[in-house]
C-alpha cells in the first residue's frame, strides 16, 4: 500500500492539530509512550516531531509533508512548499506573534534603544535578521526556556512568542515592537509534489483541513417559510448570507437553508420565528468546502 509520510507537530500545537484533523474526518490517536501515532487513514505514516525541526525534515525528505508554524519555517530557512495556511494555534484560531519585550520600568522605547544591549530568544536567526534590518547591533543569545524571567535580570530585552499577551502582562513586560506574525502552515517538498499520488493525497488533505477551519464557529439553519413571509424572513438574515430556497410540495411554502455564525443564532432564531419561519432546525458543521 502507498504511504504518505506526515510530520505531526509535537508540543503546543499537538492537541489542537489532533482536533482539527478529527473535524476534517481523519482520526489521529496519539499515545504518550510513542512518537508514532496511529490513524484511521491507512495511507498515512505519521511521526511526532517538534515544530522547530519540521521544515528541515520535510525539506530533506524524511517526511513528504508536515505541519509547522510560519515562524519556524523562517527560522530554519528550509526550502519547502507551502500548501496552505491554517489559521489556528495552541489556544485559539488567531495568529501568534513574536514580540520584542522589555520590563515595564525599562527606558527602552524602540529597537534603536537596544544598540549594544543583550537580547534573549528562541527565535535567534530571525531575530538577528530583524535587528540587522533595523541597523541595530545587539548581542542576540539563544534562550533555553524561561525567557520571560530573564528580561531585566539577565538580559535587557527578549523576543518572545505570545497569543493573548496575558503571560507578558503577568511578568510585568511591555511590548516594544512586533517582530513576526505567524500561523500554522501545511508544507511539503518538491519530490512528494512531483509524485502524482502523493500530490493528490496532500491536496485532498489540505482541502479537508481548510474546510474544517472554515466551519469553525459556524452552524446551519433550516426552516419552512410561507411565500408571503419569505421577504420578511430573508431580511432578518445577515446581508452577506444568501440562503438556499427550495419549493415544498405545498406551492405556498418553501424550505430555506443558510449557514451563519453561531454567535448570532441567539438573536436570529427568535427574529426568524416572529418573521414567519416555522420548523427551525439548527445543526453543527464539521467542514465547509468553498
N, C-alpha and C positions, 0 to 999 in steps of 0.2 A: 504493500500500500504506500502511495506517495505521502510524504510528510512535509509540513511547513514548520520550520524551527522558529519558535517565537520566544523572544526575550520578554519576560514579565517583570514589572518593577517591584523590587523588594523594598520594604520600608514604608515611608509615609504615604506613598501612592497605592500601596498594595490593596488595602481593603476597598477603597473607592473604585479601583480598577476591577476588582472581582465583581463588585455590584454592577458596574457599567456593563461588563460582559454578560452578566446574568440577564439584565434588561434587554441586551441585544440578542438573547437567545442562546448564549454559549455559557454553560455552567463550568466554572473552574473550581476545583477542590484543592485547597492548599492545606498541607499538613505541617504542623510546627516542627516536625522531625525530618522533613525532606525539602530539598531545593527543586524538586521536580513535581509540580502539581499535575493532577490528572484532570481530564476534561471529558465532557460527553461528545466532543468532536474528535473522532479517532484520527483525523488528518492533522491534528496539532501535536507537536512535540514541544513542551513548554519547560522553561527553566527560569528560576528566580535569580535576578541579578540587580544590584544596586543601580539606581537611575544614573548615578555619576559615571558608571562604566558602560552603560548600554550602547551609546552611539559608537564607541570604539569597537565593541564586539560585533555590532551589526556591520560596520564598515569592513571588518576583517573577515566576515563570512561565517563566524561561529553561529550567528543567527541570521535567518532570512529577513526577519522583521522584528520590531520591538516597540515598546512604548517608553518614552522618557520625556523630560522637560526640555523646552527650548533652551533654557539656561545651560543645561549640561551638554547640549549639542554645541553651543557656542564655546563653552569652557574647554571641551575636548578638542575642538577643531576638526572633528571627524567629518569625512565626506560621505554623507548619506542622503537618500531621497526622502523628503517629507511627503508622505501620502496624504495626510490630512491633519488639521488642528483639532484637538479635542479639549474643549474648554471646561476642564474640571480639575480639582486639586484635592488636597487632603481633607478639607472640611467644607467644601462647597464648590459651586460652579462659577468660579471667578478666577481671573489671572492671579498669580503670585508675583511679588515684587522683591527684588534685591535693592536694598536702600542703604545709603551712606548715613550712619548714625553717630552721634556724639552724646555725652552726658548732657542733661538739661542745663547744667550750670556752665558748660563749656562756652568759651568765647568764639568758637568756630561758627561762622555764618555761611560759608560756602566751601566748595572743594579747594578753592585757591588758598584758603587759610591753613591747609594741611601740608603746605610746602615744607619738606624736611621732617615731617612728622611720621608717626608709626601707625599702621593700619592693619587690622587682623580680619581675615575672611576665609571661608572655604572655597569661594569662587575666585581663586587667586589669579588665574590667567586673564580672565575677562576684566577683573578689577585693575590689573596692571594696564590693560588697553584703555580703560576708562580714564585713569589718571594721565596716561600719555596723551590721550585726545584732548584733555584739559590743560596740557602742558604743565603739569604739577609733578615734581619729583618727591616721592614719598617712599618710605620703607614698607613694602607690602609683604606681610608674612602669613603663612598658612596657619589656620586655626583648626585644631583637632577636636573642637567642641567647646561648649560653654562660652561661646563667643560673646554673648551679651554681657557676661560678667566681667569681661576684660576691659571694656570701654571705660576709660578714666582711671583704671587701676594699673593695667599692664600696657595698654596702647592708648593712643589719642582718639582713635575712631575705629569703627568697624563697618564692614559691608555685610549685611545680614538679610536672610530671607524672612519675609513676613506675608501673611494673608490678611489679617484683620488689624494688625498693629497693636493688639492688646498686650502681647508679651513685651513689646518695646516700651509701652507706657508703664507696665508693671515694674520694669527695670529702670525707670526714670531716664529713658533715652529719647533723644529728639532727632527726627529725620532732617537731614541737611539736603539730600538730593536723592532722586530715583536713578539707580544705575542700570537696571534692566527689568523689563516686564516679561513674564514667562507663562506659557501654557503648555499642557501636555501635547506631544506630537506622536503620531504613529509613523514610524520610519521603516525604511527597507534599504537594501543595497541593490546595485545595478544587476548583479548576477541573478538575484532572485526575480527581479522585474523583467529580465530577458527570458525567463522560463515561463512559457505560456500558462501552464497550470498554476504555478506559484503566483504569478501576477494576478490571475483571475481570483485566486483564493484571497490574496491580500486586498484586492479591490472590493470583493464581496464583504469581507470583514469590516473594512472601512465604512462601507455603506450602512451596515447594521449598527456599528458603534455611533456614527453620526446620527442615525435615526433614533437611537436610544437617548442621546443627549437632546435632540430636538423635542422629544416628548416630555422632557423634564419640566414639571410644573404645569403641564397641560392636561386637560380632560376633554372627553367628548360629551356632547349633549344631543339627545334625540327627543323629539316631541311631535305630537299631532297638532295641526293648526287648521282651523276653518279658513276657507279662501277669503272670507270677508274680514278676518282678523290678521291676515298674513302681513300686510304692510306695517301694521302696528307692532307685531311681534318682531319683525326684522329691524325695526327702528330701535328696539331695546338692545340688540346685539352690538358689540364693538364695531366701529365703522369699517375696519380693515378685514373683518371676518365675514367672508361671503359664504352663506350656508348652501348645503346641497338640498334641493327640494324635489320630492318625488310625489307623483299623483297616487292617491289611495283609491280603493275600489269605489268609495263614495266620491263622486266627482266634485263635491263641495268641500272636500278635505284633502290636505296634503301632509306628507311626512317631511319634517325639517331636521337636518343634522348639521352640527357645527362643532369645530374644535376651538376651545377658548382657554385662557389662563385660569388655573384652578383658583387662584386668589380672588377672582372676580365672581365666582359662582354664587357665593352667598348673597350678593346683591342682585345678580341677574335672574336667578331662578324665580324669586318672588315676583319680580317685574314681568317676566315672561308669562307667569300664571295669570297675573292681572290683565295682561295684554290679550289673553285668549288662548294661550298654549295649554294643551292637555297631555296627560300621559308622559310627563317629562322624565327622562332617564339620564342619569349621569354615569359615565363609565371611565375607568382609568385607561391610560395609554402606555404601552411599552416602547413603541417606536413610531416615528413619523418619518416617512421616506419622501423627500421632495423630488 
